[in-house]
Structures are given as structure tokens and as C-alpha cells.
Amino acid sequence: MLKRKAMERFNFWKQHKTKQALLVTGARQIGKTFLIREFAKSNYDCIIEFNLVENTEARESFKNAVNAEDLLFRMSLVGNGPMVPGNTIVFLDEIQECPEIVTFIKFLVEKGGCDYALSGSLLGVELENIRSYPVGYITEVMMYPLDFEEFCWAAGQSSEVFDLLGESLSNKTAVPDYVHRHLLNLYHRYLLVGGMPDAIVAYLQDNSLDQARIIQNNIMAYYKSDISKYAPKEDRLVIKNIYDLIPSELLRQNRRFRFSSIEGVKRYTQIQDQFLWLTKANVALPSFNIRAPIMPLLVNEQHNLFKLFLSDIGLLTCMYGRQVSLNLLDGKPVTAMGGVYENFVAQELMAHGFKLRYFTNKKIGELDFVLERKDGSIIAIEVKSGNNYMTHAALANALQAKSYDISEAWVLAETNIHKRGEVTYLPIYLASLLINE
């Protein structure tokens, strides 16, 4: 079993909930169903599960429920066991097939007797259309692909190593050389395998990428199938086009997504709905430009200027082919592969609670990421894929601008921890420890 950080959040919900159901969201194939089942086995004697894709009888019956009492009665009829009060969890999987069930959750949890867990893909899209979202009666846990630390656990790395990394990061002292070299090797492998559970398991079974690549291609096919099934019919072609363009747009020097890459599109407003569909489905991660690194960053966002990353780095490198993979494995990415390193950082930051933003203008240059912590402090980050990581004109220019609210300046690269002037240089794999508490 792959160790997942989300399990801690499930356990916290179990211990501290009052009248809330657990809602687990995230992209397809990231391990939501498996983890909920493992959590249920460890905490309940009775588990009632309904998969609303596979169990057509349950799905059609639940769609006809007129109220919560009616839904509960229907559950008792088609369930796979008795609903014993006090020690039963009811797991409704693939809830996007019947999102109206969410409107009844308030009444079910108020009634008590059973705990309820809901999960599904595309919930960011589907739940917008329900009649009444039960605010206050749902604890939502967003899951992502395995991050780099979870990947290292799966590869047999002990958690003590990350405790050591945390101390090095806090004290700004170099990571022991043998540990640093080992983690860089794992980082290069993570760029290829990514964080999809099935791909990781396949890779670990025979230390080969062949089966993992088959799984990654299948997952991308699932995503396109979801677009065909769930997206508005008039938007499907454009959504697929945007998704297919992400790898090539990340090869560009500034990584910014160009609307003109889509035939007939000249303005953001023409693709806004389709762009939002992909991001709400958690298939793509958006990073918006800001007018200036001045807090609060939210008021400085420019939504018509954005970068678009894939939700899993392994899926991205799978699209680039074998030669790119060999270069990444050896730590020798070609110049155009800087977007891969940025995608890795974006994936880590998003999974750890940060909103993705970047900054660019003609006078300063481009800062790859501008983070705002919950305490209001701002971190400016440049990501470097080559050996010239000591050259970062944009970061130097931004630090000289007295009107900017930059608390710290970091360069993430294949280097050990050291500081030069106002800039701190960090191993790129330490993005896995950047958490917005």
C-alpha cells in the first residue's frame, strides 16, 4: 500500500467531525477510491459502498429519490450489507454521476447513525450545478497525485531523511552530499514516473518505465473520454485542443499560454469557460500573472495572462517521448525543458496549499512563481534547469524595487543549499517541503 498524506486528513475528520460528511475530490486515477477503502477498513466494522458508475441499479434508484428519507430507504434496499448505527460508513463513489445526492447530505448527517464519505472525479465542474451545496455539512479533502515525498516513501526512502531536509531548510545549511545526490537521482526518476499510483506501482515492480508509460497513456485517454462525456458539447473540441497544447506551450521560453495557438481564438474571453473546465476538473493547474509582487496578491491577478501546467509531471514527460526522458533521467535536460522543472514545482506547490502565480514585465523580467504565505509574507522564486542557476536577472531586479513586498528570494535548481546576498539557493526537490500551513 502506498502511504498517502491525505490519510491523516481522513483520520482528523473522523476524530473531530460533528455533523459533516467527508468529500474527497481530485482528478481521475489519483487513488481516491483506494485510500477511502483503506481508511474505512481501519475505522469501521460495516462498510456500505455504492459505485455510481458500475452499479447502474443504485444510480438510477438514487436519482429518483425525492428527499433524504427516501434516499436512505433506497440505500438500505440496494446496499451490500446492514447499515448498523454507530459503526457504519456509507461510501458513495463516482458521485459526479448523481451529484444531486449532495443536496441530501445535510439531512443524512443530521439524522446521525452512519458516517458518509463521497468521492468522484470532475466534482469541481459537476457540483457547481446542484441546487443547494450543504455548506458546513461537508469536509472537503482535495487529493493530488503522489508528491515527491510520497514517491520517495514508495521507493523505500525513510521519513527520517525528510526530517533531516527540514532541518537543513530551516537552518539554511547544506544537505549531506550523499543524501543530496541520492535525492537528485530520485527526483530525476520522479520526473518520468510522476505521481499516479498505478504508474508508480508498475515502475516499482520491475524498475522499468514501459508499463508505467502504458498506464500514463491510458490515464490521458480517460481524461479525453471525460471531456467527451461531461463537458458541454459545444466546448469539447476546444477543451481537447487546450489540453493537447499544454506540452508545446511549456516548451516556449516564457511558458505563457498563447490564445492564438487555438484556431480562431484571439481573446481570453473566447476560451474562458473551456479553460476553467480543465482547471476545475483538476486536469490542469493554472498560474496567473500578477501586476506586481505586492500583497495581497489576489487583487493583482491578471486572469487573461496565465501559464497552464499538467496535474502530473509523469503525464507531461510521457508526452515528450523517449529521448527527452533519457536526458531528464541523466540530469541533462535540453534548454527547452525548463517547463518540465517548472511543472514539477507547480505540482508540489499546488498540493501543499499555495495558489500559483507568476510575475512578468519588460522592466523586471519574469519571476517563475510568486507565493503568498498565510502570514502575508511573499516569496519570489525562479526555477532553473541548467547549470547557469547563479544567473537570475529578474530576481535581482525585483529585489531592487523598493515598492515590492518580497520577503524572501529563492532559486530552485540542481544545487545544494547555500546563500549569496539576498538570494537563497535550494535543491529543486525541496519544493516538496514548501507547505502553506
LOMI-994465 format. One record per residue: residue in three letters; x, y, z of N, C-alpha, C in turn. Coordinates in steps of 0.1 Angstrom, whole numbers, plus 5000, padded with zeros to 4 digits. Last residue first. Layout:
BEGIN
alaXYZXYZXYZ;...
END
This chain:
BEGIN
glu500952645056500252595067498852665068;asn502152565028501452685032500552645044;ile505352425024503952405028503352535033;leu507852285009507252415010505752395012;leu508952035004508852075018508252215020;ser509252004977508351914984508151944999;ala511252164970509852214967508852124975;leu513552024972513052084984511652154982;tyr514351964946513551864953512951914966;ile516152164940514752174935513852074942;pro518052304966517852194957516352194953;leu518352664966517852544972517752434962;tyr519752974975519752864965519352734972;thr518653294983518953154988518753054977;val519753624980519153504974519653374980;glu521153834990519753824994519053694989;gly524253684990523553804991522153784997;arg523653364988524553464982523853594982;lys523653045003523053175002524153274996;his522652704997523652805001522952934998;ile522052364993521552484999522752575002;asn523052244960522752224974522352364980;thr521252214928522352264936522052234951;glu519352234906520052114910521352154917;ala517152484920517952424909518552294914;leu515452774928515352624929516152564917;val516153054945516352994933516352844935;trp514253304963514853174962515053134948;ala513853564986514153534972514853394971;glu511453705008512553615005512653584990;ser509653925007510353885020511553795018;ile508654184987509354054987510054025000;asp506854394978506754334992507454194992;tyr508154674961507754534961507754474975;ser509354924961507954914962507354774963;lys512054894955511654914969510154904971;ala513654674936512454754935511854774949;gln515654494939516054634940514854724939;leu514354244935514854284949515254424950;ala513954254908512854264917513254294931;asn516554224898515854344895514654364905;ala517153964907517954074911517254204909;leu515153814893515153814907515953934913;ala516053874866514753914871514653914886;ala518653754865518453894864517153944869;his520353524874518853544876518553684876;thr522753284875522353404867520753414868;met523153054888523553174895523253304888;tyr522452854871521452894880521853014888;asn523452724849523652874850522652924860;asn522952464845524052494854524252644856;gly519352434843520652414838521752454849;ser516852494853517052354849518452324845;lys515452694879516552674869516752534866;val513052914889513352774887514352764876;glu512653164913513053134900513452984899;ile510353324935511153204931511453204916;ala509653524963509853524949510753404945;ile507253524988508453464983508553474968;ile505753735013505853694998507253644995;ser503553705041504953725035504953675021;gly501053645051501253765043502553785037;asp500753415064501053525073501253655065;lys500353245043499153285050499453395060;arg502353355016502053265027500853325034;glu502453374982502053444994501653355005;leu504853354956504053284966503653384978;val505553344924505453444935504453384945;phe507653194900506553184910506653294920;asp509353314881508553194878507353174887;leu509553644871509753554883508753434881;glu511053814844510053714849510453644861;gly511654164842511854024837510753944842;ile511454444846512054354856512454214851;lys510454564822511554624830512254524839;lys508354404813509554434804510754484812;asn507254154836507054284829508454314822;thr505653904855506553934844506254074839;phe505153654878505153794876506153814864;tyr502653404889504053444884503953594881;arg501053174911501153304905502553324900;leu499052934927500052954917499953094910;lys498552904961497952954949499152984939;phe499452624981499752754975498952784963;gly499152364992498352474997498652614991;his500552154982500852194995500252324999;ala499852114956499452014965499752054979;met501052344945499552334945499152234955;leu503752284948503252394954501652384955;glu504052054931504352044945503652164953;gln503352164906502552044911502852034926;ala505352354902503952394903503052284909;val507652194901507452284912505952324914;phe507052054877507351984889507052074901;asn506952274859505752194861505852114874;glu509652354859508552444864507352364867;tyr510752134846511152164860510152264867;val509552164822509352044829509652064844;gly510452404812509052394816508752274824;gly513052354805512852434817511352424822;met513652244781512952154791512752224804;ala515152384763513752404762512952324773;thr517752294768517352424773515852444773;val517651954779517952054770517352184774;pro518851804810517751854801518251954791;lys520351604825520951684814519751734804;gly519851404842520051534848520651624838;asp519251164832520651184834520951324840;leu516551184829517051084838518451114842;leu516451384809515951414822516451314832;asn517351224787518051354791517651384805;leu515351034785516750994788517551114793;ser513151184779513151114792514551074795;val513751274754513651374765513751304778;gln513651024741514951104742514951204753;arg510850944743511950874750513250954751;gly508251204749508951094742510251054749;tyr506451384759507651434752508451334745;met504451264773504051324760505251364752;cys505751194796505251094787504951144773;thr505951444809507151384802506851264793;leu503251464817503851564808505051504801;leu502851254834502051264822502651354812;gly504651324854504851204846504051204833;ile503451544866504651564858504951444849;asp500051624866501051524869502251534860;ser498651834857498451804871499451694875;leu500352074836499651944837499651904852;phe499852424835500752314838499852184838;leu499852734820498952614823499852494823;lys499853074828500552954823499652844827;phe498253384817498453264825499353164819;leu496353654815497653614813497953504822;asn493853714823493953694809495453654805;his493853754850493453624846493553604830;gln496053894870495553924857495153784850;glu496053994904496053884894495453944881;asn496054164925496954194914496954094903;val494554074945494054184939494854224927;leu496153854955494853834948494353954940;leu498253944969498553914955497253904947;pro497954234990497654094988497754064973;met501454264982500354194989499154294991;ile503054264951502654354963501454284969;pro504454224926504554134938504354224950;ala502054314900503254344908503254254921;arg500254184885500754314880501954354888;ile500653834879500253944888500854074883;asn499353554861500253664862499753774872;phe498453234874498153364868499253474870;ser498452904865499253004872499053144866;pro496452614868496652744863497652824872;leu496752284859496952374870497252514865;ala494452034848495452124845495552224857;val492651864860493451804849494651904846;asn490651954876491951924882492851854872;ala488352064867488451914866489751864872;lys489052324867488152274878488052124878;thr490652334845491252364858490352314869;leu488852284824490052194826490652214840;trp487052494827486552354828487752264831;leu488552724822488052694836487652554838;phe488852694794489952694803489552654817;gln486152724787486852594784488052584793;asp485652984795484852874800485552744798;gln487553134779487553134794486853014800;ile487953174753488253034758488053024773;gln487253434748486753334739486953194744;thr488653584766487153564769486553454759;tyr491153604755490953514766489453484768;arg491153624719491053684732490753584743;lys491453484696492353604697492253664711;val490953194677490853254691491853364692;gly491253044654490153134655489953204668;glu493052784669492452834656491252924659;ile495252854694493952784691493352854679;ser497353014697497652874693496452794690;ser496453254707496453244693496953104688;phe496753234734495353214729495453184714;arg499453084749499053174739497653144733;phe500753064781499853004772499353114762;arg504153114788502853164789501953104778;arg506853034787505852934791504352984791;asn508953174776508253234788507153144793;gln509852984756510753054766510053104778;arg507952684752508252824749509052884760;leu507152444763508452444756508852584752;leu504552484771505552484781507052474776;glu503252444747503252584753504352594764;ser503452174744504152254735504252404740;pro501752074766503252044765503952134755;ile499152204759499952234772501452194770;leu497652124738498652224736499552254748;asp495751944747496851894738497951994736;tyr494152124761494852014768496051964760;ile493052274740493852334751494752234758;asn491652064726492752144719493652214730;lys489751994744490751894740491951964734;ile488352234744488952184757490052084753;val487452254718488352354722489052304735;leu485652024717486752034708487852134713;arg483752094737484651974738485851984729;asp481752284737483152324742484152214741;glu479352194730479852294721481352334725;lys478752014751479051964738479752064729;pro480452054782479352094773479752064759;ala481951744795482051884791480851924782;tyr481551464798481051554808481051704804;lys482551314776481351274783480751384791;ser484851434766483751394756482451364763;ile486251444789485951574782484751544773;asp486651174795485851254804485351384797;ser488351114774487051054774486051124783;lys490551244782489851294770488451234769;tyr491151094805490851244806490151294794;tyr491650844794490550864803490151014804;ala494050904781492850874773491650884781;met495650944803495351064794494151034785;ile495650684812495050794820494750914811;asn497050554791495650524794494950624802;asn499550674794498850694782497350664784;gln500250564819500150704818499350744805;ile500350284813499350334823499150484821;ile502550294796501250244791500150294800;arg504550384814504150464802502750424796;ala504750164831504250294836503750384825;gln505849974814504449954819503850084824;asp508450104810507550064799506050044804;leu510250154830509250264827508250214817;ser511249944857511149974843510050084840;asn511349804880512349914878512349944863;asp509249634885510349584877511349684873;gln507649764905507649624903508849564895;leu507850044902508549974913508649824912;tyr506150094880507650124879508350044890;ala503650014890504249944878505749974877;val503450204910503450064914504049984902;ile503350444895504450424905504550274908;ala501050404880502250424873503450394883;asp499150404901499350284892500650284885;pro499350674912499650554919499950434911;met501150934897499950854895500150714902;gly503351104897502651064910501450984909;gly506251024877505151104882504551054894;val508350914861507250824867506050914871;leu509951134855509451044844508250954849;leu510451274878510051344866509451254855;tyr511451064894510051114896509551204884;arg514051054885513050934882511650984884;his515051284895515051264880514051154876;tyr514651234922513951344916513951324900;leu516551034927515051004928514251114921;asn518851184922518551074914517051034915;leu518651374943518551424929518251304920;leu518851204964517551264962517451324948;his521651134962520551024962519251084958;arg522851374965523051304952521951194951;his522051434992521751524981521851454968;val523351225006521851245006521451324994;tyr525951295002525451164997523951154997;asp526151555013526351534999525751394994;pro523751685035524851605033524951555019;val522652015026522251875028523551795026;ala523852315042523852225031523352085035;thr521452525059522752455058522652345048;lys519252675068519952715056521352655055;asn517652585088518952645092519752695080;ser515452485073515252585084516552665087;leu516752305056515952415051515852525061;ser517752125075518652195066517952315060;glu515352025086516352095095517352175086;gly514251905064513552015071514452095079;leu516151705059515951805050515251925056;leu515551545082516951605080516851725070;asp513051465076513251545088514551615087;phe513651315053512951445051512951525064;val514851105065515651185056514951315054;glu512850985080513851055087514751145078;ser511250835063510850965066511851055073;ser513250655039512750665052512250815054;gln512450525007513150625015512450645028;gly511050344991511850295002512650395010;ala509450444972510750394967511650344979;ala507450564988507150434980508450374975;trp508850784997508450685006508150554999;cys509150914972510350864979509950764990;phe506450984968507150894959508350834965;glu506051164989505351034989505950934980;glu507751364980508051304993507351164994;phe506551444956507851384956508151314969;asp503051334958504051434957505451374957;leu500651164939501651154950502751264947;pro498051384928498951274926499951274937;tyr495751504954496551524942497351394939;met492651584969493751494967494451524954;met491051784992491451774978492651684977;val488351725012489751705011490151694996;glu485851895029486351865016487851845017;thr483151825049484651855050485251805037;ile479951955050480951875043482351925046;tyr478352135062478051995064478951895056;gly479052385055479052355069478752205072;val476852385027477952455034477852425049;pro475552195006475352205020476652255028;tyr474352354977475552284983475552304998;ser471652314959472052364972473252294978;arg471552214932470552314937471152384950;ile474552204912473552144921472752254927;asn476652294896475252304891474152244900;glu479052264908478552394906477152404902;leu479651994907478952044919478552194918;glu481051954883479651904885478951974896;val483652064886482752104875481252074879;gly484751954908484852094906483952154896;leu484451684902483451744911483551894911;leu485951524886485251634879484251694888;ser485451214904486251304896485351414890;gly484751144939484451134925485451234917;ser483051064970484251084962483851084947;leu482051075004481751084990483051114982;ala481050915033482150965025481750965011;tyr479450935064479250935050480550995043;asp478350735092479250835086479150825071;cys475150695108476250645099477150765096;gly473850825130473750685128474950635120;gly472251135118473151055125473050905122;lys470751345108470051225113470951135122;glu472751505098471951545110471251435116;val473551355076474451365087473751415100;leu471151385060471651245064472651255076;phe470851655056469851585064470351445068;lys473151705041472851785054471951705062;ile472851555018473851515028473551585042;phe471251624997470651555008471551525020;thr472951734978471951824985471251754996;val474351514968475051604978474051694985;ile472751404949472851344962473451434973;glu473251534926472151584934472151524948;pro475251394912475651504921474551554930;cys475751134900474551164906474751274916;glu478251114889477151054882475851094887;gln479951214908479651304897478551244888;ile480551014926479351094929479051194917;glu482250794928481850844915480550924916;asp480850644958481950674949481450714935;leu479950674989479350694976480450744967;phe479950485017480850545007480150544994;val479150495050478550475037479350555027;ile480150315078480450425069479850395055;thr479150235111479050215096479450345089;asn478650245138479950185133479850155118;gly476250375144477350385152478650335147;pro473950135130474250265136475450265145;val474549945102474549935117474850075123;met473149855076473649985080473549995095;pro474149545061473249625070473949755074;gly475149545026475149495040474249585048;asn475149675002475849545002475949485016;gly471949824992473249824998473849684999;val469449864983470449814973471849804979;leu467949935006467449834997468549774988;ser469250145018469050015026468649905017;met469050334998470350285001470250145009;arg466350385000466850324988468250264990;phe466250515025465550395023466050315011;leu467750745019468250655029467550515027;leu466050865000467450824996467950715006;asp463950925016463750835005465050785000;glu465151115033464550985039464350885028;ala465851315015466851245022466351105028;asn463751294986464251364997465251265004;val463351154963462651284963463151364976;ala465350964940465050994954464451134955;asn466150904915464750914917464350954931;lys468850854918468450974910466951004912;phe468850614930469250734938468750864931;ser468250444909467350454920467650584928;glu470450474892469150514887468150524899;arg472550384910472550514904471150554900;ala471850114915471850214926471750354920;glu472050004889470749994897470750104908;thr474650044882473650124875472250114882;asn477550054894476250004900475050084894;glu479650184881479450044879478049994884;val479150454890479350424876479050274873;leu478750454917477650504908477950504893;asn479250234940479950294929478950334918;phe478750224974478050234961478950304951;glu479250045003479850114992478950114980;ile479450025037478450015026479050105014;ile480949855062481249945051480249925040;cys481449815096480449795085480749905074;asp483449875113483149735111482249715099;tyr486050125106484650085107484449935106;asn488750175103487950255112486550215115;ser490050045083490750065096489950125107;lys488350045061488649915067489349935081;ala488350325055487150265061487450125067;phe491050355045490550425057489350365064;glu490750195023491750155033491350225046;arg488850345009488550205013489450155024;ile490250575004488950575013488650435017;leu492250484987492550535001491350545010;phe490850404964491650304972491850354986;thr489650644956488850534960489650434968;lys491950814950490950844959490150724965;gly494050784932494050704943492950734954;ile494050924908495050964918494950884931;gln492150884887493250794888494350834898;arg491051224881490851074880492251004882;ala491551484906491551424892491351274892;gly489351554934490651544927490551474914;thr487951504967487951544953489351534947;val485951374991487251364986487251394971;leu484151465019484051475004485551484999;leu482451345046483751365040483651365025;ala479951535064480351425056481751455050;gln479451645098479951665084480251535077;lys478951715125477951665116478351705102;thr481751685136480451685144479351635135;lys485051555135483851595129482751605139;his487451455147486951585151485651635144;gln488051195138488251235152487551365156;lys487651205110486951105119486951145133;trp489351415102487951425101487151335110;phe491751285108491451405115489951435114;asn491751085089491651045103491351175112;phe491951235066490751155068490651125083;arg494451345070493251435070491951355071;glu496051125068496051205080494851295081;met495651055041495150965052495051035065;ala497151225026495651255028495051165038;lys499651125024499451225034497951255036;arg499950775019499550905014499250995026;lys501850495010501550585021501150715015;leu500650224991501350354991500850445002;met500849885000500050005000500950135000;
END
